[in-house]
């Protein structure tokens, strides 16, 4: 007796529906993608009870011809692929020909459509995949698809559905992705009779981000753009301060298709390396435009996973787009140093090894071409070109400290000989009056430094910004502590020292090898 037999068509449809239609959000995704492929300029999505009892998607696209209405609901029926060569460069969203057949197999459907340029539309009804009615009907140009009672004939699937609120939230997320992937299409979303959002369809991604993610988020994002190896990346990313506690607001699109990609996610987060706290994740809306032949979208029935022909190029394109946006935002301000500060530290002796750099830069303690930028704590030392010998961006103005990656902290330079408690500074450890920092005699240069240092607070007192900060002291021989109002600011001397050296090298044209 034969043990192998052909599966009944209805059973095969139910199994296929289980792959394509996971929940109401899957239905909305497939229907809206069909509307986009039909050339719609506006799409309206309406749901009730989380989409379990009612889903309606209406568009002003090309519509469906009367003779094609029933064919559209057959398995593997499509207008988007003609032969095998079409698989090598897929540019449409819904190409597998499974969506409508799978949705019809587990719901009750009412289709109302009119093809462009015709005078009469068609109304078609189906239940459980079987046609129950067809008739001419008045209809605007485009297509309106109503899906009711999802999974009414598959109780095994129905019992695994979540409550209406959870399913509605999933639909909301799906529509948001579709809207962000096509800012040129106006998408209106109505949930239980209430309009959630309505994108303008003006083709500007920023307008779409404003409508979907909100005004505050849209205003805080940074523009990202890069072209690498034929891959163009455009979009927006958040500042490190604007990151979130989860990855739900990370949107990646490839040729107008929303995808989930661990590769691109890793590239994004690598660009933020050393800029985020643990458990914080960046926000992004990034669109990748590449050759259709360079990406395989026929990997999964839901079409949310893709495979790149060259993963390294895709990784680099995203990484450098995001990195460039962050570097433009965090570019350090000009480092301004007062004459008093330069003179004060000119005669001070410091035990530091020279820092290697270009031949025209010297970082020795007392070299004629360099000066040491140090404060009362002694550990925050940075070499900068002498004002008289460099035409860089260093300018002479009121004393202040530049805190890289944060903000300017304007504060007076304090005489290191001032006893603790008598001024806004504290004496450096191991420093005795009349000696250098290493305990040796300071000499005339030290006296000159003391006189110049004593003038710095007087100069800074006339600066209204400088009066807003108060230098408290040093902690653990590592951090400078500055007070401003009700806030305490910690400055990592080591990190600040490295950053100032790096910026100085870059200003002098030194190109470091990157890895």
C-alpha atoms as one frame of an Amber mdcrd trajectory, in Angstrom:
protein
   0.000   0.000   0.000   1.381   3.394  -0.983   2.534   5.548   1.899   3.398
   8.682  -0.040   0.574  10.780  -1.468   0.063  14.296  -2.754  -1.077  16.736
  -0.120  -4.554  18.249  -0.636  -4.332  21.826  -1.948  -6.227  23.294   1.003
  -3.877  21.639   3.502  -0.878  22.885   1.546  -2.309  26.390   1.625  -2.711
  26.244   5.406   0.901  25.139   5.824   2.107  27.904   3.509   0.013  30.382
   5.463   1.857  29.341   8.602   5.144  30.433   7.001   3.974  33.750   5.589
   1.155  34.839   7.938   2.491  34.687  11.468   0.237  37.364  12.947  -1.824
  40.420  11.886   1.349  42.434  11.343   2.387  39.953   8.635  -0.895  40.563
   6.785  -0.440  44.332   6.917   3.145  44.043   5.689   2.226  41.933   2.656
  -0.748  44.083   1.662   1.102  47.393   1.974   4.049  46.012   0.009   1.624
  45.058  -2.781   0.285  48.619  -2.712   3.807  50.033  -2.998   4.610  47.733
  -5.920   1.370  48.879  -7.590   2.718  52.439  -7.715   0.504  53.898  -4.995
   1.123  57.477  -3.895  -0.958  57.164  -0.738  -1.898  54.179   1.426  -4.337
  53.989   4.343  -4.088  51.195   6.926  -6.936  50.592   9.367  -7.124  47.894
  12.057  -9.466  46.900  14.874  -8.827  44.638  17.844  -5.152  44.386  17.080
  -5.933  43.356  13.514  -7.470  40.044  14.538 -11.021  41.007  13.589 -10.471
  43.727  10.960  -7.679  44.910   8.664  -8.211  47.265   5.760  -5.533  48.508
   3.351  -6.577  51.056   0.721  -4.339  52.518  -1.982  -4.529  54.602  -5.157
  -2.269  52.318  -7.151  -2.727  50.727 -10.555  -5.536  48.403  -9.436  -6.323
  44.866 -10.654  -7.998  43.972 -13.941 -11.309  42.070 -13.578  -9.897  38.948
 -15.235  -6.972  38.876 -12.769  -8.857  39.207  -9.494  -9.338  35.483  -8.890
  -5.926  34.552 -10.289  -4.250  36.883  -7.811  -5.303  34.594  -4.945  -3.799
  31.424  -6.418  -0.536  30.096  -5.016   2.582  31.332  -6.798   0.594  33.770
  -8.911   2.571  36.958  -9.531   2.981  39.786 -12.016   6.552  40.552 -10.979
   8.631  37.607 -12.231   8.602  36.249 -15.749  11.631  33.971 -15.942  14.709
  32.785 -14.070  16.700  35.882 -14.973  14.332  37.970 -12.873  15.634  36.267
  -9.726  19.096  37.707 -10.317  17.928  41.307  -9.785  14.727  41.549  -7.744
  13.541  45.141  -7.435  10.002  44.582  -6.141   8.836  43.902  -2.604   6.244
  41.153  -3.091   7.525  38.708  -5.710   6.985  35.217  -4.284   3.292  34.981
  -5.183   2.355  33.482  -1.815   1.003  36.393   0.197  -2.585  36.717  -1.047
  -3.083  32.947  -1.236  -1.783  32.467   2.305  -3.878  35.318   3.738  -7.044
  34.108   1.979  -6.540  30.578   3.323  -6.932  31.692   6.970  -9.391  34.595
   6.795 -12.417  36.160   5.136 -11.477  38.655   2.427 -13.328  41.331   0.535
 -11.531  42.872  -2.455 -12.697  46.063  -4.169 -10.532  47.259  -7.049 -10.556
  49.283 -10.259  -7.784  49.362 -12.800  -6.503  52.745 -13.921  -8.162  54.002
 -17.062 -11.270  51.814 -16.711 -14.802  52.900 -15.822 -15.898  49.925 -13.712
 -14.405  48.104 -10.763 -14.716  44.582  -9.361 -15.812  43.227  -6.004 -14.559
  39.779  -4.975 -15.179  37.893  -1.706 -13.353  34.826  -0.400 -13.633  32.657
   2.703 -10.933  30.188   3.692  -9.327  30.520   0.276 -12.517  29.784  -1.707
 -14.251  32.391  -3.863 -17.776  33.065  -2.574 -18.779  35.984  -4.787 -17.755
  38.193  -7.662 -19.547  41.124  -9.231 -18.931  44.496 -10.923 -18.905  47.384
  -8.497 -18.313  51.108  -8.298 -14.844  51.816  -6.986 -12.205  54.538  -7.078
  -8.992  53.801  -8.922  -6.780  51.564  -6.851  -7.393  48.667  -4.499  -9.075
  48.210  -1.133  -8.517  44.915   0.691 -10.472  44.038   3.849  -9.325  41.039
   5.933 -11.675  39.821   8.667 -11.531  37.099  11.335  -7.908  36.107  10.925
  -7.254  32.400  11.712 -10.976  31.715  12.092 -10.455  28.221  10.600  -7.142
  27.372  12.301  -7.754  27.262  16.056  -4.289  25.835  16.644  -2.789  29.100
  15.388  -5.425  31.298  16.967  -4.643  30.182  20.512  -1.028  31.316  20.126
  -1.980  34.889  19.292  -1.295  37.491  21.933  -3.833  39.957  23.265  -5.180
  42.761  21.088  -2.878  45.358  22.586   0.282  43.363  21.838  -0.824  42.515
  18.307  -1.798  46.134  17.699   1.637  47.291  18.820   3.237  44.878  16.374
   1.106  46.266  13.531   2.110  49.787  14.540   5.785  48.829  14.309   5.268
  47.204  10.901   3.541  50.274   9.449   6.280  52.514  10.866   8.960  50.507
   9.050   7.040  50.625   5.792   6.514  54.378   6.108  10.197  55.045   6.845
  11.294  52.894   3.918   9.226  54.948   1.452   9.029  58.620   2.451   7.726
  59.432  -1.038   4.441  57.635  -0.200   1.894  59.158   2.161   0.884  56.484
   4.676  -1.994  56.986   7.069  -2.445  54.601   9.979  -5.714  54.316  11.935
  -5.941  52.048  14.960  -9.352  51.359  16.553 -10.777  54.499  14.971  -7.918
  56.739  16.055  -5.284  58.091  13.689  -1.851  57.163  15.010   0.230  58.946
  12.398   0.104  60.256   8.857   3.277  60.793   6.848   3.279  63.667   4.320
   4.735  61.695   1.410   6.959  64.585   0.349   9.965  62.360  -0.276  11.967
  63.785   2.636  13.108  61.177   5.150  13.326  63.786   7.886   9.613  64.569
   7.513   8.812  60.891   7.789  11.015  60.498  10.874   9.247  63.491  12.415
   5.840  61.853  11.863   6.838  58.383  13.082   9.443  58.893  15.815   8.396
  62.320  17.054   9.646  65.881  16.977  12.291  65.587  19.703  13.882  62.521
  18.134  13.852  64.023  14.641  15.563  67.203  15.849  18.291  65.319  17.716
  19.371  62.957  14.922  22.552  63.440  12.908  22.639  63.185   9.127  24.755
  60.246   7.903  25.912  59.741   4.328  28.616  57.696   2.665  29.434  56.020
  -0.653  31.669  52.944  -0.484  32.288  50.367  -3.215  29.092  51.143  -5.061
  26.933  51.179  -1.907  25.278  54.470  -0.998  24.209  54.930   2.621  21.923
  57.796   3.625  19.883  58.458   6.711  20.091  59.576  10.307  21.709  58.339
  13.508  21.420  59.465  17.112  24.031  61.195  19.200  25.548  59.091  22.008
  23.364  61.015  24.451  20.228  60.188  22.459  20.609  56.405  22.552  17.959
  54.099  23.992  17.760  51.061  26.229  16.864  48.682  23.376  17.287  48.227
  19.616  13.647  48.749  18.674  14.439  52.049  16.914  17.129  50.682  14.613
  15.830  50.693  11.036  17.866  49.325   8.127  16.558  49.399   4.566  18.114
  47.883   1.464  16.715  49.166  -1.831  13.517  50.244  -0.084  13.053  46.986
   1.831  13.154  46.803   5.640  15.547  44.076   6.768  16.908  42.582   9.949
  20.672  42.168   9.714  23.142  41.288  12.444  25.909  42.425  10.099  24.600
  45.981   9.743  23.655  46.106  13.404  27.227  45.246  14.359  28.614  47.857
  11.967  26.365  50.501  13.541  27.327  49.690  17.103  31.026  49.361  16.283
  30.933  52.959  15.071  29.755  53.974  18.562  32.465  51.957  20.313  33.746
  53.663  23.476  30.951  56.239  23.198  28.079  54.396  24.911  27.354  53.027
  28.333  26.627  49.335  28.648  22.998  48.581  27.825  22.517  51.631  25.585
  21.846  51.280  21.866  21.898  53.878  19.081  18.868  54.972  17.084  19.219
  54.861  13.307  17.240  55.146  10.083  19.652  54.077   7.345  18.892  53.354
   3.700  21.361  51.330   1.608  21.129  51.670  -2.167  23.068  49.066  -4.123
  22.866  46.950  -7.230  19.951  44.501  -7.123  22.367  41.760  -8.135  24.547
  42.462  -5.066  21.885  41.375  -2.587  19.780  38.213  -2.408  16.337  38.899
  -0.934  14.970  35.438  -1.676  16.270  33.925   1.557  13.179  33.714   3.771
   9.417  33.645   3.055   8.905  36.869   4.999  11.671  38.560   2.949  13.075
  40.268   6.054  16.446  38.540   5.820  18.873  39.158   2.984  22.298  37.962
   1.935  24.970  40.331   0.606  27.352  39.248  -2.111  30.137  41.138  -0.308
  29.456  41.504   3.403  32.679  43.424   4.018  31.621  46.223   1.675  28.175
  46.452   3.278  29.738  46.551   6.756  32.214  49.278   5.793  29.567  51.389
   4.074  27.421  51.546   7.213  30.353  51.888   9.605  31.931  54.866   7.848
  28.608  56.606   7.284  27.838  56.471  11.005  31.401  57.214  12.052  31.519
  60.276   9.843  28.293  61.621  11.331  29.584  61.171  14.880  32.961  62.752
  14.134  31.352  65.805  12.593  29.201  66.194  15.703  31.995  65.656  18.232
  34.668  67.743  16.492  36.535  69.493  19.335  36.343  73.273  19.629  39.347
  75.490  19.165  41.786  75.265  22.044  42.335  78.736  23.439  45.194  79.382
  25.847  45.993  82.566  27.686  49.399  84.196  27.682  49.422  83.884  31.449
  48.950  80.153  31.349  51.712  79.653  28.788  54.116  81.797  30.773  53.203
  80.143  34.042  54.161  76.676  32.918  57.175  77.691  30.813  59.642  77.313
  33.648  58.005  74.369  35.388  59.959  71.123  35.295  58.002  67.991  34.421
  59.083  64.401  34.246  57.467  63.195  31.068  58.925  61.316  28.131  58.660
  63.026  24.750  55.722  62.008  22.598  56.638  60.732  19.160  55.155  62.656
  16.268  56.037  64.431  13.031  59.539  65.751  12.644  58.442  69.364  12.932
  56.752  68.849  16.325  58.595  68.627  19.622  56.954  67.530  22.833  59.909
  67.790  25.181  59.532  69.459  28.541  61.523  72.554  27.708  61.910  72.430
  23.892  61.793  75.782  22.090  59.065  74.594  19.669  56.604  73.314  22.241
  54.941  74.371  25.433  53.325  72.419  28.239  49.692  73.060  29.059  49.219
  72.147  32.695  46.969  73.069  35.538  47.370  73.240  39.256  47.057  69.487
  39.552  50.059  68.718  37.383  48.613  65.654  35.679  46.687  67.386  32.875
  49.656  68.159  30.629  49.319  68.763  26.919  51.923  69.933  24.443  50.843
  72.599  22.020  52.863  74.566  19.479  54.258  77.830  20.726  52.062  80.773
  19.833  54.948  82.629  18.259  56.014  79.688  16.091  52.707  78.241  14.858
  49.903  79.536  12.647  47.486  76.879  13.765  44.070  77.547  15.233  45.481
  78.251  18.703  44.396  81.695  19.808  45.181  83.841  22.803  42.180  84.699
  24.946  40.808  84.251  28.438  41.980  81.142  30.331  39.876  78.038  30.091
  40.002  74.282  29.732  38.500  72.415  26.769  36.803  69.176  27.750  36.676
  66.988  24.671  33.485  65.090  23.938  31.573  67.169  26.502  31.665  70.949
  26.633  33.915  73.866  27.459  34.670  74.325  31.117  35.753  77.890  31.560
  37.636  78.428  34.804  40.558  80.502  36.061  44.007  79.046  36.312  44.981
  78.974  39.972  48.374  79.664  41.487  49.713  76.232  42.451  51.290  77.794
  45.573  47.904  78.868  46.935  47.189  76.885  50.128  44.195  74.594  49.993
  41.030  76.314  51.117  42.232  79.840  50.310  41.314  79.707  46.636  39.336
  77.655  44.174  42.270  75.289  43.630  44.387  72.871  45.643  48.176  72.635
  45.726  49.833  69.974  43.653  51.192  67.038  45.617  54.899  67.247  46.293
  55.109  70.920  45.413  56.819  73.203  47.865  57.064  76.990  47.627  60.181
  78.093  45.859  60.797  74.767  44.134  59.889  73.144  40.858  57.481  70.263
  40.545  60.305  67.796  41.141  61.437  69.584  44.275  64.397  71.409  42.697
  64.895  75.129  42.776  62.534  76.869  40.478  64.760  79.821  39.670  63.759
  82.982  37.898  61.464  81.178  35.526  59.428  79.870  38.441  59.038  83.345
  39.894  57.879  84.591  36.519  55.398  81.720  36.404  54.085  82.634  39.861
  53.587  86.246  38.841  51.765  85.229  35.675  49.664  82.673  37.550  48.568
  85.257  40.060  47.235  87.381  37.215  45.166  84.559  35.704  42.368  84.600
  38.322  42.106  88.367  38.016  41.739  88.089  34.227  39.234  85.292  34.539
  37.214  87.171  37.132  36.266  89.623  34.405  34.957  86.721  32.265  31.306
  86.009  33.184  31.630  82.439  31.890  34.678  81.683  33.998  32.799  82.606
  37.178  30.345  79.752  36.506  32.954  77.054  37.206  34.971  76.244  40.298
  37.966  73.938  40.280  37.796  71.685  43.346  40.766  69.365  43.042  42.044
  66.007  41.909  40.799  62.497  42.739  42.784  59.265  42.567  45.566  61.058
  40.710  43.395  60.630  37.600  40.362  62.929  37.593  40.043  66.695  37.789
  36.932  67.764  39.679  35.091  70.902  38.576  31.925  72.312  40.087  29.302
  74.241  38.193  26.071  75.121  39.929  24.513  71.877  41.135  26.686  69.740
  38.841  30.021  68.033  39.334  32.170  67.467  36.230  34.961  64.875  36.179
  37.765  65.264  33.641  39.889  62.215  32.883  43.356  63.701  32.550  44.743
  60.779  30.606  41.928  60.763  28.044  41.998  64.550  27.687  45.763  64.480
  27.259  45.557  61.885  24.483  42.752  63.718  22.697  44.548  67.076  22.699
  47.701  65.437  21.314  45.652  63.704  18.633  43.887  66.914  17.605  47.158
  68.821  17.537  48.734  66.190  15.303  45.748  66.300  12.982  45.835  70.093
  12.770  49.507  69.922  11.763  48.647  67.560   8.874  49.926  64.325  10.408
  48.096  61.356   8.869  48.051  58.433  11.294  47.691  54.889   9.986  44.226
  53.510  10.759  43.356  49.951  11.632
